[in-house]
Amino acid sequence: MGTIREELASQFRSFSVASAIAMSVVFSIFAGAITGYYLDAWLFDGQSHWLTLICLFFGIAGAVKNFFILTKRFNKESEEGTGKDQPEAHASGRQDEDV
């Protein structure tokens, strides 16, 4: 247990990470939808909405990709920050032995 200041700093850091991930997901989806909407309006005079749907799905795919990338990055940074210097076990459950 740390001091209250350290705990607050940790909570604010977690909140900022969650906010960054959430904004990345939302902006990716909106960027895809808005791009598709304007492409439909420019190319098809707003008569078709296929490009809106296609670009929306690309935005959702980008959002999912960003979510996994940012989650992995922030988990890696938090593990490095806590000082986990222990060797990790292999899938078989054994650790490396020096030969």
C-alpha positions as CSV (number, residue, x, y, z in Angstrom):
1,M,0.0,0.0,0.0
2,G,1.3,3.4,-0.9
3,T,0.4,6.8,0.2
4,I,-2.8,8.5,-0.7
5,R,-0.9,10.6,-3.2
6,E,0.5,7.5,-5.0
7,E,-2.9,5.9,-5.1
8,L,-4.5,9.0,-6.5
9,A,-1.8,9.3,-9.1
10,S,-2.4,5.6,-10.1
11,Q,-6.1,6.2,-10.3
12,F,-5.7,9.3,-12.5
13,R,-3.2,7.4,-14.7
14,S,-5.7,4.6,-15.1
15,F,-8.5,7.1,-15.9
16,S,-6.3,8.8,-18.6
17,V,-5.5,5.4,-20.2
18,A,-9.2,4.5,-20.3
19,S,-10.1,7.9,-21.7
20,A,-7.5,7.6,-24.4
21,I,-8.7,4.2,-25.5
22,A,-12.3,5.2,-25.5
23,M,-11.7,8.4,-27.5
24,S,-9.6,6.4,-30.0
25,V,-12.5,3.9,-30.5
26,V,-15.2,6.6,-30.8
27,F,-13.2,8.8,-33.2
28,S,-12.3,5.9,-35.5
29,I,-16.0,4.9,-35.9
30,F,-17.1,8.6,-36.5
31,A,-14.3,9.1,-39.0
32,G,-15.4,6.1,-41.0
33,A,-19.1,7.1,-40.9
34,I,-18.4,10.7,-41.8
35,T,-16.0,9.8,-44.6
36,G,-18.5,7.4,-46.1
37,Y,-21.3,9.9,-45.9
38,Y,-19.4,12.6,-47.7
39,L,-18.2,10.2,-50.3
40,D,-21.8,9.1,-51.0
41,A,-22.9,12.8,-51.2
42,W,-20.0,13.6,-53.6
43,L,-20.1,10.6,-55.8
44,F,-23.8,9.6,-55.8
45,D,-25.5,12.8,-54.8
46,G,-26.8,11.2,-51.6
47,Q,-28.9,8.6,-53.4
48,S,-26.9,5.6,-52.2
49,H,-25.7,4.8,-48.8
50,W,-23.4,1.9,-49.6
51,L,-20.1,3.9,-49.1
52,T,-21.4,5.1,-45.7
53,L,-21.9,1.5,-44.6
54,I,-18.6,0.3,-46.0
55,C,-16.6,3.1,-44.4
56,L,-18.5,2.6,-41.2
57,F,-17.4,-1.0,-41.1
58,F,-13.8,0.0,-41.8
59,G,-14.1,2.5,-39.0
60,I,-15.4,-0.2,-36.6
61,A,-12.5,-2.5,-37.7
62,G,-10.0,0.3,-37.1
63,A,-11.6,0.9,-33.7
64,V,-11.2,-2.7,-32.7
65,K,-7.6,-2.8,-33.9
66,N,-6.8,0.5,-32.0
67,F,-8.4,-1.0,-28.9
68,F,-6.2,-4.0,-28.9
69,I,-3.0,-2.1,-29.8
70,L,-3.6,0.5,-27.1
71,T,-4.6,-2.0,-24.5
72,K,-1.5,-4.1,-25.1
73,R,0.7,-1.0,-25.0
74,F,-0.7,0.3,-21.8
75,N,-0.5,-3.1,-20.1
76,K,3.1,-3.4,-21.2
77,E,3.9,0.1,-19.8
78,S,2.1,-0.7,-16.5
79,E,4.0,-4.0,-16.1
80,E,7.3,-2.2,-16.7
81,G,6.3,0.5,-14.2
82,T,5.6,-2.0,-11.4
83,G,9.1,-3.5,-11.7
84,K,8.2,-7.1,-12.6
85,D,11.6,-8.5,-13.1
86,Q,10.6,-12.1,-12.5
87,P,11.2,-14.5,-15.4
88,E,7.9,-15.7,-17.0
89,A,7.0,-19.3,-17.1
90,H,6.7,-21.1,-20.4
91,A,3.5,-22.7,-21.7
92,S,4.6,-26.0,-20.2
93,G,4.8,-24.5,-16.8
94,R,8.6,-24.8,-16.5
95,Q,11.1,-21.9,-16.3
96,D,14.4,-21.8,-18.2
97,E,17.3,-23.3,-16.4
98,D,20.9,-22.2,-16.9
99,V,22.9,-25.0,-18.5
